[in-house]
């Protein structure tokens, strides 16, 4: 009975298969941004949002607003929104269909669910923090830590439903912070 040429070296076959089939570490991926190095690595799909954030922060300063919330909705709470109403995509560069952005005078953050984490890392520049949590509670908790005492939170009241906004506004509206439709 003839032996296969590799039959007497099963450990070598196993070693080669493991070495070649080993997935890359997530830290070494080249298709997502890496803001922890200097200069940061940004894939070609990233949208530079420095100008948008600067313009928004100038308006926030003028209106005396400490934070501004940008949801992924339109005034009709439609599932599919028109290009004209894609405010969150314009300010963040992230084009996924789910997420909420918040801009303060010093930070910018986006919350989205696990379906869009990689897409957000491919589209957002290093101006943005990606929070991998879902719901309005993490956003409100973050706002409470980032907003100074006496700060105001701005938002477009036509882009929020009462059920989404009202319970959370009670947590934000304390004697030291104020919710302000803009």
Z-matrix of the N, CA and C atoms (Angstrom, degrees):
N
C 1 1.438
C 2 1.525 1 108.32
N 3 1.307 2 115.36 1 128.04
C 4 1.462 3 120.65 2 -177.24
C 5 1.523 4 109.65 3 -86.64
N 6 1.318 5 115.11 4 139.61
C 7 1.461 6 121.68 5 178.49
C 8 1.516 7 110.49 6 -94.28
N 9 1.328 8 114.96 7 144.64
C 10 1.463 9 119.28 8 174.55
C 11 1.519 10 108.41 9 -66.38
N 12 1.337 11 118.53 10 148.27
C 13 1.457 12 120.21 11 -176.29
C 14 1.530 13 113.24 12 -58.30
N 15 1.309 14 119.28 13 -32.51
C 16 1.455 15 121.23 14 -179.89
C 17 1.522 16 112.26 15 -94.63
N 18 1.295 17 117.39 16 -1.98
C 19 1.452 18 121.93 17 -175.76
C 20 1.509 19 113.76 18 -60.95
N 21 1.305 20 117.74 19 -30.21
C 22 1.457 21 119.34 20 -178.40
C 23 1.521 22 112.67 21 -87.73
N 24 1.305 23 117.97 22 -1.06
C 25 1.461 24 121.30 23 -179.96
C 26 1.529 25 111.48 24 -128.49
N 27 1.321 26 118.02 25 58.61
C 28 1.469 27 119.23 26 -177.53
C 29 1.528 28 112.59 27 -63.00
N 30 1.314 29 117.39 28 -32.52
C 31 1.459 30 119.94 29 179.66
C 32 1.527 31 111.44 30 -66.63
N 33 1.349 32 117.36 31 -32.21
C 34 1.463 33 121.09 32 178.19
C 35 1.528 34 110.42 33 -70.25
N 36 1.315 35 116.87 34 -40.55
C 37 1.456 36 121.23 35 177.54
C 38 1.531 37 109.73 36 -62.97
N 39 1.317 38 116.44 37 -44.35
C 40 1.456 39 121.29 38 179.27
C 41 1.530 40 111.27 39 -63.19
N 42 1.314 41 117.59 40 -42.52
C 43 1.456 42 122.21 41 179.21
C 44 1.525 43 111.35 42 -62.67
N 45 1.317 44 117.53 43 -45.35
C 46 1.469 45 121.12 44 179.18
C 47 1.527 46 111.36 45 -64.77
N 48 1.320 47 116.59 46 -40.96
C 49 1.464 48 120.19 47 179.50
C 50 1.525 49 110.70 48 -63.32
N 51 1.320 50 116.44 49 -39.92
C 52 1.466 51 119.95 50 179.14
C 53 1.519 52 111.12 51 -68.28
N 54 1.307 53 117.62 52 -41.08
C 55 1.468 54 120.77 53 -178.33
C 56 1.524 55 111.32 54 -68.27
N 57 1.299 56 118.62 55 -42.30
C 58 1.459 57 121.15 56 -178.05
C 59 1.520 58 112.66 57 -77.95
N 60 1.305 59 116.42 58 -31.90
C 61 1.460 60 119.87 59 -176.08
C 62 1.514 61 113.81 60 -91.04
N 63 1.329 62 118.19 61 0.76
C 64 1.452 63 121.65 62 -177.12
C 65 1.529 64 110.53 63 -70.04
N 66 1.327 65 118.00 64 125.36
C 67 1.471 66 119.84 65 179.74
C 68 1.523 67 110.92 66 -70.30
N 69 1.329 68 115.36 67 153.24
C 70 1.455 69 120.66 68 176.97
C 71 1.518 70 109.50 69 -69.27
N 72 1.301 71 115.91 70 150.19
C 73 1.455 72 121.03 71 174.37
C 74 1.520 73 108.81 72 -66.29
N 75 1.313 74 116.56 73 146.89
C 76 1.460 75 120.24 74 179.19
C 77 1.526 76 111.18 75 -63.77
N 78 1.334 77 117.69 76 -27.06
C 79 1.453 78 120.56 77 179.84
C 80 1.522 79 111.99 78 -70.80
N 81 1.322 80 117.89 79 -20.59
C 82 1.452 81 121.48 80 -177.15
C 83 1.522 82 112.49 81 -98.89
N 84 1.312 83 118.30 82 5.84
C 85 1.459 84 120.98 83 -179.16
C 86 1.515 85 109.96 84 -64.47
N 87 1.292 86 116.15 85 138.32
C 88 1.448 87 120.64 86 -178.48
C 89 1.523 88 112.69 87 -103.44
N 90 1.330 89 117.95 88 2.82
C 91 1.454 90 120.04 89 -179.13
C 92 1.521 91 112.71 90 -102.21
N 93 1.329 92 118.37 91 3.27
C 94 1.456 93 122.04 92 176.73
C 95 1.522 94 109.29 93 -127.10
N 96 1.313 95 116.22 94 159.24
C 97 1.466 96 120.84 95 -178.31
C 98 1.522 97 111.17 96 -68.80
N 99 1.323 98 115.13 97 152.78
C 100 1.454 99 121.06 98 174.13
C 101 1.524 100 106.52 99 -135.11
N 102 1.318 101 116.56 100 98.92
C 103 1.463 102 121.94 101 -176.74
C 104 1.516 103 112.56 102 -89.03
N 105 1.338 104 117.46 103 -1.53
C 106 1.463 105 120.35 104 -176.84
C 107 1.519 106 112.66 105 -86.44
N 108 1.328 107 118.59 106 -6.82
C 109 1.456 108 121.08 107 178.69
C 110 1.522 109 109.70 108 -106.98
N 111 1.319 110 116.54 109 163.89
C 112 1.462 111 120.32 110 179.79
C 113 1.517 112 109.13 111 -124.83
N 114 1.305 113 119.55 112 119.61
C 115 1.458 114 127.54 113 -4.50
C 116 1.524 115 109.94 114 -72.40
N 117 1.331 116 117.50 115 156.09
C 118 1.470 117 119.73 116 -178.48
C 119 1.523 118 111.29 117 -66.07
N 120 1.334 119 114.68 118 149.29
C 121 1.464 120 119.26 119 175.50
C 122 1.522 121 107.82 120 -91.83
N 123 1.330 122 115.89 121 125.61
C 124 1.454 123 121.60 122 177.75
C 125 1.523 124 108.69 123 -125.78
N 126 1.337 125 118.04 124 125.67
C 127 1.466 126 119.47 125 176.48
C 128 1.527 127 110.70 126 -67.21
N 129 1.304 128 116.92 127 165.14
C 130 1.464 129 121.26 128 -176.92
C 131 1.527 130 112.21 129 -66.46
N 132 1.310 131 119.00 130 -16.35
C 133 1.462 132 122.56 131 -179.03
C 134 1.525 133 113.26 132 -82.81
N 135 1.333 134 117.82 133 -4.64
C 136 1.466 135 121.61 134 -178.57
C 137 1.521 136 110.46 135 -71.72
N 138 1.329 137 115.54 136 141.41
C 139 1.460 138 122.29 137 176.42
C 140 1.530 139 107.70 138 -103.87
N 141 1.328 140 117.00 139 126.73
C 142 1.465 141 121.53 140 177.79
C 143 1.529 142 108.48 141 -76.52
N 144 1.329 143 116.13 142 118.39
C 145 1.467 144 120.91 143 -175.62
C 146 1.522 145 112.81 144 -110.49
N 147 1.303 146 117.61 145 14.42
C 148 1.464 147 120.48 146 -177.28
C 149 1.524 148 111.51 147 -59.66
N 150 1.317 149 118.10 148 -44.69
C 151 1.469 150 120.94 149 -178.75
C 152 1.530 151 111.25 150 -64.84
N 153 1.329 152 117.91 151 -42.27
C 154 1.459 153 121.08 152 179.90
C 155 1.532 154 110.86 153 -63.46
N 156 1.332 155 116.39 154 -44.31
C 157 1.462 156 119.93 155 -179.45
C 158 1.527 157 111.42 156 -66.24
N 159 1.320 158 116.83 157 -39.64
C 160 1.456 159 120.25 158 178.21
C 161 1.530 160 110.66 159 -61.83
N 162 1.323 161 117.22 160 -45.46
C 163 1.469 162 121.07 161 179.30
C 164 1.530 163 111.21 162 -62.99
N 165 1.337 164 117.26 163 -44.04
C 166 1.458 165 120.38 164 179.28
C 167 1.524 166 110.76 165 -63.99
N 168 1.313 167 117.30 166 -43.15
C 169 1.465 168 119.99 167 -179.25
C 170 1.529 169 111.93 168 -66.40
N 171 1.302 170 117.72 169 -31.85
C 172 1.464 171 119.79 170 174.83
C 173 1.531 172 110.21 171 -64.85
N 174 1.317 173 116.65 172 -42.85
C 175 1.470 174 120.18 173 176.86
C 176 1.527 175 111.33 174 -65.67
N 177 1.325 176 116.75 175 -39.18
C 178 1.466 177 120.45 176 177.88
C 179 1.528 178 110.32 177 -62.26
N 180 1.319 179 116.68 178 -41.45
C 181 1.464 180 120.97 179 179.31
C 182 1.536 181 110.34 180 -64.13
N 183 1.319 182 115.98 181 -42.48
C 184 1.460 183 121.17 182 179.22
C 185 1.529 184 111.46 183 -62.05
N 186 1.329 185 116.57 184 -39.51
C 187 1.465 186 121.95 185 -177.55
C 188 1.538 187 112.91 186 -89.47
N 189 1.326 188 117.20 187 1.01
C 190 1.465 189 123.05 188 -177.87
C 191 1.538 190 111.67 189 58.08
N 192 1.329 191 115.60 190 48.11
C 193 1.468 192 122.78 191 179.63
C 194 1.524 193 108.24 192 -110.25
N 195 1.321 194 117.01 193 130.99
C 196 1.469 195 121.65 194 -179.15
C 197 1.514 196 112.64 195 -84.78
N 198 1.322 197 117.44 196 -29.07
C 199 1.463 198 121.95 197 -179.33
C 200 1.521 199 108.82 198 -147.67
N 201 1.322 200 115.36 199 151.80
C 202 1.458 201 120.46 200 177.81
C 203 1.526 202 108.54 201 -133.59
N 204 1.329 203 116.63 202 132.28
C 205 1.464 204 122.69 203 -177.46
C 206 1.523 205 108.93 204 -100.76
N 207 1.341 206 115.88 205 130.20
C 208 1.468 207 122.12 206 179.40
C 209 1.526 208 107.91 207 -121.40
N 210 1.332 209 118.57 208 103.34
C 211 1.466 210 120.96 209 -179.71
C 212 1.528 211 111.46 210 -83.63
N 213 1.320 212 115.98 211 179.04
C 214 1.469 213 121.93 212 179.56
C 215 1.525 214 111.51 213 -103.54
N 216 1.318 215 117.45 214 32.96
C 217 1.463 216 121.32 215 -176.02
C 218 1.523 217 110.88 216 -119.26
N 219 1.331 218 114.42 217 171.39
C 220 1.462 219 120.26 218 170.37
C 221 1.532 220 107.41 219 -116.62
N 222 1.299 221 116.59 220 -177.81
C 223 1.463 222 120.83 221 -175.58
C 224 1.524 223 113.44 222 -67.03
N 225 1.323 224 118.10 223 -15.86
C 226 1.466 225 121.97 224 -179.13
C 227 1.516 226 112.30 225 -101.88
N 228 1.328 227 118.07 226 3.00
C 229 1.472 228 123.98 227 -176.75
C 230 1.530 229 110.95 228 55.94
N 231 1.334 230 115.97 229 38.24
C 232 1.461 231 121.78 230 -178.36
C 233 1.529 232 111.32 231 -72.22
N 234 1.314 233 115.05 232 150.08
C 235 1.460 234 119.53 233 175.76
C 236 1.523 235 110.39 234 -70.44
N 237 1.312 236 116.54 235 -40.91
C 238 1.466 237 122.18 236 178.22
C 239 1.519 238 107.56 237 -112.46
N 240 1.325 239 116.18 238 120.13
C 241 1.457 240 119.37 239 -177.11
C 242 1.522 241 110.31 240 -105.67
N 243 1.328 242 115.61 241 151.73
C 244 1.451 243 121.66 242 179.93
C 245 1.525 244 111.57 243 -74.22
N 246 1.319 245 115.44 244 162.50
C 247 1.465 246 120.78 245 -179.48
C 248 1.528 247 111.89 246 -57.51
N 249 1.313 248 117.23 247 -35.36
C 250 1.451 249 121.66 248 -179.22
C 251 1.526 250 112.01 249 -61.47
N 252 1.326 251 117.35 250 -31.16
C 253 1.458 252 122.35 251 -175.57
C 254 1.523 253 114.43 252 -96.07
N 255 1.294 254 118.25 253 7.88
C 256 1.473 255 120.72 254 -177.70
C 257 1.526 256 111.08 255 -85.22
N 258 1.324 257 114.83 256 66.67
C 259 1.463 258 121.55 257 -178.14
C 260 1.522 259 112.09 258 -66.03
N 261 1.331 260 116.10 259 -45.13
C 262 1.460 261 119.71 260 -178.01
C 263 1.522 262 111.23 261 -63.80
N 264 1.320 263 117.71 262 -38.72
C 265 1.463 264 120.86 263 177.83
C 266 1.528 265 110.66 264 -65.43
N 267 1.309 266 117.80 265 -36.79
C 268 1.463 267 121.21 266 -179.90
C 269 1.527 268 111.75 267 -68.39
N 270 1.327 269 116.69 268 -41.94
C 271 1.459 270 119.63 269 -175.46
C 272 1.524 271 112.10 270 -79.27
N 273 1.354 272 118.23 271 -30.76
C 274 1.465 273 120.56 272 -175.75
C 275 1.524 274 113.92 273 -103.65
N 276 1.324 275 117.42 274 -28.54
C 277 1.458 276 120.67 275 -171.14
C 278 1.517 277 111.86 276 90.62
N 279 1.320 278 118.19 277 -11.62
C 280 1.467 279 123.85 278 -178.80
C 281 1.520 280 109.55 279 -85.12
N 282 1.344 281 117.07 280 122.22
C 283 1.462 282 121.70 281 -174.68
C 284 1.527 283 114.23 282 -103.96
N 285 1.318 284 118.12 283 7.84
C 286 1.458 285 120.38 284 178.14
C 287 1.514 286 110.94 285 -62.82
N 288 1.329 287 116.91 286 160.59
C 289 1.465 288 120.31 287 -174.19
C 290 1.518 289 114.02 288 -86.91
N 291 1.326 290 118.81 289 -2.56
C 292 1.468 291 120.59 290 -179.66
C 293 1.520 292 109.56 291 -134.58
N 294 1.310 293 115.45 292 132.48
C 295 1.456 294 119.70 293 176.89
C 296 1.508 295 111.43 294 155.53
N 297 1.308 296 115.63 295 163.01
C 298 1.458 297 121.99 296 177.57
C 299 1.521 298 107.93 297 -139.55
N 300 1.319 299 115.92 298 136.36
C 301 1.457 300 121.68 299 -178.87
C 302 1.519 301 109.78 300 -111.81
N 303 1.327 302 115.63 301 146.75
C 304 1.461 303 121.61 302 175.78
C 305 1.523 304 107.20 303 -134.76
N 306 1.327 305 115.00 304 131.80
C 307 1.460 306 121.28 305 179.46
C 308 1.516 307 108.26 306 -118.48
N 309 1.332 308 116.23 307 127.27
C 310 1.453 309 121.66 308 171.05
C 311 1.519 310 106.99 309 -110.66
N 312 1.322 311 117.29 310 -179.49
C 313 1.460 312 120.08 311 -179.96
C 314 1.524 313 111.75 312 -68.09
N 315 1.321 314 118.17 313 -21.86
C 316 1.460 315 120.80 314 -178.13
C 317 1.509 316 115.81 315 -117.76
N 318 1.326 317 118.01 316 -16.92
C 319 1.462 318 121.23 317 -175.73
C 320 1.521 319 110.10 318 -137.64
N 321 1.337 320 113.68 319 160.71
C 322 1.462 321 121.26 320 173.06
C 323 1.524 322 106.66 321 -138.09
N 324 1.316 323 117.09 322 133.02
C 325 1.467 324 120.80 323 -175.19
C 326 1.521 325 110.48 324 -137.45
N 327 1.327 326 114.62 325 149.07
C 328 1.463 327 122.21 326 176.95
C 329 1.507 328 108.62 327 -128.56
N 330 1.338 329 115.72 328 134.66
C 331 1.465 330 122.45 329 174.32
C 332 1.517 331 107.36 330 -111.86
N 333 1.320 332 115.97 331 130.09
C 334 1.459 333 120.99 332 175.17
C 335 1.521 334 108.82 333 -150.59
N 336 1.322 335 116.33 334 166.27
C 337 1.461 336 119.36 335 -178.21
C 338 1.521 337 110.94 336 -90.18
N 339 1.321 338 115.62 337 176.37
C 340 1.465 339 121.93 338 -170.77
C 341 1.520 340 114.13 339 -63.19
N 342 1.315 341 118.75 340 -19.94
C 343 1.460 342 120.00 341 178.07
C 344 1.515 343 111.61 342 -63.22
N 345 1.329 344 117.13 343 -25.76
C 346 1.464 345 121.17 344 -170.21
C 347 1.529 346 114.52 345 -117.94
N 348 1.314 347 119.72 346 8.62
C 349 1.460 348 120.64 347 -177.18
C 350 1.528 349 112.27 348 -60.49
N 351 1.313 350 117.16 349 -48.10
C 352 1.461 351 119.84 350 -179.49
C 353 1.518 352 110.81 351 -66.99
N 354 1.315 353 117.86 352 -41.65
C 355 1.456 354 120.97 353 178.23
C 356 1.533 355 110.63 354 -60.04
N 357 1.315 356 117.31 355 -43.03
C 358 1.467 357 120.61 356 179.19
C 359 1.524 358 110.61 357 -63.22
N 360 1.321 359 117.43 358 -41.31
C 361 1.466 360 120.94 359 178.76
C 362 1.527 361 111.53 360 -66.27
N 363 1.306 362 117.54 361 -25.78
C 364 1.465 363 121.23 362 178.69
C 365 1.524 364 112.54 363 -84.30
N 366 1.330 365 118.45 364 -22.85
C 367 1.451 366 121.15 365 -173.23
C 368 1.526 367 114.67 366 -107.29
N 369 1.325 368 118.36 367 -25.86
C 370 1.461 369 120.35 368 -176.18
C 371 1.523 370 111.42 369 -92.06
N 372 1.335 371 115.65 370 145.62
C 373 1.458 372 119.28 371 176.06
C 374 1.529 373 109.45 372 -87.44
N 375 1.315 374 115.95 373 -175.29
C 376 1.466 375 120.31 374 -175.15
C 377 1.524 376 113.64 375 -77.62
N 378 1.323 377 118.26 376 2.48
C 379 1.466 378 121.11 377 172.14
C 380 1.521 379 111.06 378 -70.23
N 381 1.328 380 117.08 379 -18.02
C 382 1.463 381 122.19 380 -170.74
C 383 1.510 382 112.23 381 -112.39
N 384 1.345 383 115.39 382 141.19
C 385 1.460 384 123.31 383 169.63
C 386 1.523 385 106.88 384 -96.96
N 387 1.320 386 117.17 385 136.65
C 388 1.464 387 120.97 386 175.66
C 389 1.517 388 108.46 387 -101.13
N 390 1.333 389 116.09 388 121.23
C 391 1.463 390 121.48 389 176.77
C 392 1.517 391 107.66 390 -104.73
N 393 1.303 392 116.31 391 123.59
C 394 1.456 393 122.08 392 -174.84
C 395 1.524 394 109.97 393 -96.18
N 396 1.329 395 114.48 394 57.02
C 397 1.450 396 122.28 395 178.55
C 398 1.521 397 108.14 396 -132.07
N 399 1.306 398 116.51 397 158.54
C 400 1.455 399 120.67 398 -177.07
C 401 1.523 400 109.11 399 -121.97
N 402 1.326 401 116.00 400 146.25
C 403 1.459 402 121.14 401 175.21
C 404 1.516 403 111.90 402 104.82
N 405 1.313 404 114.48 403 169.91
C 406 1.464 405 119.54 404 -178.64
C 407 1.520 406 112.93 405 -84.51
N 408 1.324 407 118.23 406 -20.89
C 409 1.460 408 120.69 407 -179.16
C 410 1.529 409 112.48 408 -60.98
N 411 1.355 410 120.35 409 -46.47
C 412 1.470 411 118.77 410 177.32
C 413 1.528 412 112.78 411 -62.50
N 414 1.321 413 117.41 412 -33.13
C 415 1.464 414 120.99 413 178.74
C 416 1.526 415 109.45 414 -66.01
N 417 1.319 416 116.75 415 -47.08
C 418 1.458 417 121.14 416 -179.57
C 419 1.523 418 110.51 417 -64.13
N 420 1.320 419 117.57 418 -42.13
C 421 1.463 420 121.22 419 178.00
C 422 1.523 421 110.77 420 -60.18
N 423 1.332 422 116.67 421 -43.93
C 424 1.463 423 121.15 422 178.22
C 425 1.525 424 110.70 423 -63.49
N 426 1.320 425 116.73 424 -43.30
C 427 1.468 426 120.79 425 178.43
C 428 1.524 427 111.64 426 -60.20
N 429 1.318 428 116.88 427 -41.19
C 430 1.462 429 120.10 428 -179.80
C 431 1.531 430 111.76 429 -63.68
N 432 1.327 431 117.02 430 -29.62
C 433 1.467 432 119.22 431 177.78
C 434 1.528 433 112.36 432 -84.03
N 435 1.330 434 117.70 433 -26.05
C 436 1.467 435 121.17 434 -174.77
C 437 1.521 436 114.28 435 -95.07
N 438 1.313 437 117.47 436 -26.61
C 439 1.466 438 121.18 437 -175.76
C 440 1.524 439 108.85 438 -82.48
N 441 1.314 440 117.09 439 129.73
C 442 1.473 441 118.34 440 177.57
C 443 1.529 442 111.01 441 -70.64
N 444 1.306 443 114.75 442 160.55
C 445 1.460 444 120.18 443 176.81
C 446 1.525 445 108.02 444 -59.85
N 447 1.320 446 116.75 445 131.32
C 448 1.457 447 121.85 446 -176.93
C 449 1.521 448 112.75 447 86.87
N 450 1.344 449 116.98 448 3.99
C 451 1.459 450 121.41 449 -178.49
C 452 1.516 451 112.68 450 -75.30
N 453 1.325 452 114.66 451 160.87
C 454 1.466 453 121.75 452 -179.84
C 455 1.523 454 108.87 453 -121.96
N 456 1.333 455 115.52 454 139.29
C 457 1.464 456 122.30 455 177.08
C 458 1.514 457 107.83 456 -107.37
N 459 1.331 458 116.23 457 122.90
C 460 1.454 459 120.71 458 179.51
C 461 1.517 460 111.69 459 -101.75
N 462 1.322 461 115.62 460 153.80
C 463 1.457 462 122.21 461 178.16
C 464 1.519 463 108.65 462 -164.10
N 465 1.324 464 116.65 463 163.36
C 466 1.456 465 121.91 464 174.75
C 467 1.534 466 106.88 465 -91.84
N 468 1.322 467 119.01 466 112.39
C 469 1.465 468 120.38 467 -174.61
C 470 1.525 469 113.77 468 -65.61
N 471 1.319 470 118.14 469 -17.14
C 472 1.460 471 120.48 470 179.31
C 473 1.524 472 112.44 471 -79.25
N 474 1.316 473 117.40 472 -8.35
C 475 1.463 474 120.98 473 -176.85
C 476 1.522 475 113.11 474 -103.39
N 477 1.316 476 117.87 475 5.04
C 478 1.461 477 122.02 476 -178.86
C 479 1.517 478 109.36 477 -124.72
N 480 1.330 479 116.54 478 137.14
C 481 1.460 480 119.81 479 173.14
C 482 1.528 481 107.75 480 -81.98
N 483 1.309 482 116.55 481 158.46
C 484 1.459 483 120.33 482 179.40
C 485 1.518 484 110.40 483 -62.38
N 486 1.335 485 117.43 484 -40.46
C 487 1.466 486 119.48 485 -178.30
C 488 1.529 487 111.64 486 -66.63
N 489 1.319 488 117.41 487 -30.05
C 490 1.467 489 119.90 488 178.87
C 491 1.525 490 110.60 489 -79.17
N 492 1.317 491 116.74 490 -38.15
C 493 1.451 492 120.15 491 -171.44
C 494 1.528 493 114.12 492 -89.21
N 495 1.304 494 117.77 493 -45.50
C 496 1.461 495 120.55 494 -168.25
C 497 1.530 496 114.65 495 -59.14
N 498 1.347 497 121.27 496 -51.02
C 499 1.470 498 119.00 497 -178.50
C 500 1.534 499 112.18 498 -60.99
N 501 1.333 500 117.47 499 -37.15
C 502 1.455 501 120.13 500 -178.32
C 503 1.525 502 111.90 501 -75.40
N 504 1.321 503 116.64 502 -30.99
C 505 1.464 504 118.97 503 -179.08
C 506 1.527 505 111.03 504 -66.00
N 507 1.330 506 116.57 505 -27.87
C 508 1.457 507 119.42 506 177.94
C 509 1.522 508 110.74 507 -65.08
N 510 1.340 509 117.27 508 -36.10
C 511 1.466 510 120.49 509 178.18
C 512 1.524 511 111.31 510 -70.80
N 513 1.337 512 117.40 511 -35.69
C 514 1.459 513 120.40 512 -178.41
C 515 1.523 514 112.21 513 -79.95
N 516 1.325 515 116.92 514 -33.10
C 517 1.460 516 120.26 515 -176.80
C 518 1.521 517 109.84 516 -81.20
N 519 1.289 518 114.53 517 83.45
C 520 1.454 519 121.30 518 174.70
C 521 1.521 520 106.60 519 -108.46
N 522 1.301 521 118.22 520 170.56
C 523 1.462 522 118.58 521 178.13
C 524 1.536 523 113.42 522 -58.70
N 525 1.323 524 117.46 523 -18.13
C 526 1.455 525 119.72 524 -176.56
C 527 1.526 526 113.70 525 -101.51
N 528 1.348 527 118.37 526 -9.08
C 529 1.454 528 121.35 527 -179.58
C 530 1.520 529 108.93 528 -136.15
N 531 1.316 530 116.18 529 155.55
C 532 1.468 531 119.73 530 -174.66
C 533 1.528 532 110.23 531 -136.73
N 534 1.341 533 115.46 532 138.20
C 535 1.460 534 122.20 533 173.48
C 536 1.510 535 107.06 534 -91.41
N 537 1.330 536 116.98 535 130.70
C 538 1.461 537 120.08 536 -175.00
C 539 1.514 538 110.83 537 -134.49
N 540 1.367 539 118.22 538 108.85
C 541 1.468 540 118.94 539 173.49
C 542 1.524 541 109.31 540 -61.64
N 543 1.317 542 116.19 541 137.06
C 544 1.471 543 120.87 542 -177.94
C 545 1.501 544 109.89 543 -115.49
